Amino acid sequence: MADVGRIEPRSARAIVESPWSIGGETLDRDFAVYENDRDYVGELGATCIRPQAAWQKCERKPGRIDLGWLYAIVDDALARGVRPSLELSYSSTNYPGGGGARLGGGIPTSVETLAAWDHWVATTARHFRNPVRESGKFGTNRTSGAAASSRRHPRRFMRALPPSSGANTRRPGSGRCR
């Protein structure tokens, strides 16, 4: 095969904006380990990463929110010139009517769980207000369980981030991080 040319690779720091992003949707469920691939994150030329900030992983015990694992990813990505866009997705089995923690597990439906959800979202938004400029919600809602749950409870499914959270939210597909 004839050599038709060479591409000079550029890191995320060398690119103002790229249509390429890195999916981090499975980091919350430990299907992937960020630390294993972190050296490639900035060098790939993608300027955005989409880590899923799972409620279940951040609040393993009711009322005790630990964002340490998420800070490690956000801080490292920013240091490499890659902009994080947090997906505030998945439910919590810590609360009644909290849905499931796995793909397609449904969405929160009980009053207690929705109040806890609002608290978790507000806490996460407050902590990441400055380093994270985009966030989404229920990013993988096309799975059968979540989709069925969203049809039964459309208002609950489309709950916005609390106005006091200060988060800069976007609808899926409307931001620059694709």
N, C-alpha and C positions, 0 to 999 in steps of 0.2 A: 504494500500500500504506500502510495506517495505521501511524503510529508508536505502538508499544505500550509503549515505555519505553527506558531507557538503562541500560547496565551500566557501573559505575564500575570501571575496570581497577585491579588491585592487583599490585604487584611481588612477587617471591618473598620479599623481606624483610618484607613486610606480611602474609604468610600463614604460619601455623605449619606446616601440612602440607597438601599438595594431592594428589589422585589423579593429577594430570597430571605426566608426566615428559618429558624431552627425549631423544630417541634420538641417541646419538653413536656408533652401531655401525659407521659407515663411516669415521670419522676415522682409524682405524688403517691403512686401505688408501688413504688420500688421495682418497676419492671425495667428501669434503666437507672444507672448511677452516674450523676453529673460529673463527679470527680474522675471517672474513668475516661471521659471524653473532653474535659475542660480545656486541654491544650489545643484542641482543634476549633473551639468555639469562635474565637476571634479571627483565626487564620482562614476560615472557610469563605469569608467575604460576605456572609449574611450579617445584616446589621440589627437583627432582632431575634430574640428567643422567647418562646411562649411556655414558660413553666406553669404547670397546673398547681395552684395553691390550694390543695385539698383541705377542706374543713376537717375531715376525719383525721388527717395526719397532723394538722396544727393543733387540734384540741382532742388529745387522746383520752382525757378525763374531763367531764363537764366542768366548765368554768375556768379551766387552766389552759390558756393559749400559749403555745411555744412556737415562735416563728424562726427559731435559730437555723433550721435546715434551709429555709427559704432565703433568709438573709445571706447565707453562704453562697447560694446560687446567684442572687441578684448582685451582690457586691463583686463577685468574681466576673460575671458577665460584663458589668459596667467597666471594670478595670481593663477588660479586653476590647472595649469599644463597641460592645453589643448591648442594645437597648432591650430590657425585659418588658414583656407585656403579660401581666399576670392574669390567668384564667381562674376566677373564683368559682370553682366547680365542685360538684359532688356533695353528697349529703353526709349525715352523721348517724351512726348506729347508737350513739351515746344518748339519744333523745327519742322518746316515743313518737312515732310518725315521722322519723327523721330520714326515711328512705334508706337505701343501701349504700355502702361505701365503694362498691365495685361498679364497673361499667353497666349502665342500664338499670341501676338500683333504684331509680325514682327520685323524687324531689321531696323536700320537707313539706308536711301538710298540717301538723298539729300547731296549735297556738304557742305552746311552750317551745317547740322546735323552731318556729319562725322567729320568735323573740331571741333565741340563742343564735340563730343564723344572722340576724341583724347585728347582734353584738360582735360576732366573729368578723363579719364583713367590715363594720365600722372600725374595729381594732386593726385589722389588716390594712385597710385604706389609710388609717392614720399613721401607721408605722412606715408605710411605703409611699406616702404622699409625694415626697421629693424625688427619690430615685426612680420611681415607676410612673410613667406618664400615661399609660394605657392599661385598661383592664377590661375583661369581658366576664361573662357569667354563663355557667352551664354550657361550656363550649362543645360538648359532645352530646347534645340533646337529641340527636337523630337515632340513638339506640332505642330499641323497642320499649324497654321499661320506662325510660325517661320521656320518650315521645308520648306514650300512652298516658303517663301521669300528667304531662303538660296539656293534653287534650281534656282530661278530667278537671284540671285545676289551672286554667290558663292565667288567671290573675296572680295566683301564687307563683307560678312558673316565671312570670315576667316581672316579679318584684324588682324594683330598681334598688340601687345602693341607697342607704339612708342619706337624705340630703345633708346631714351634718358630717358625713364621712370625709368630705373634701376630695373624694376620688374623681379622677377624670375618666369617666366611663365612655365606652363606645359600643355601638351595636356590632356584632360579628360581621366582618367584611367591610366595615366602614373606616377602619384605621389603616395606617400605613404598614403595620406589621401583618403580613399575610401568612 
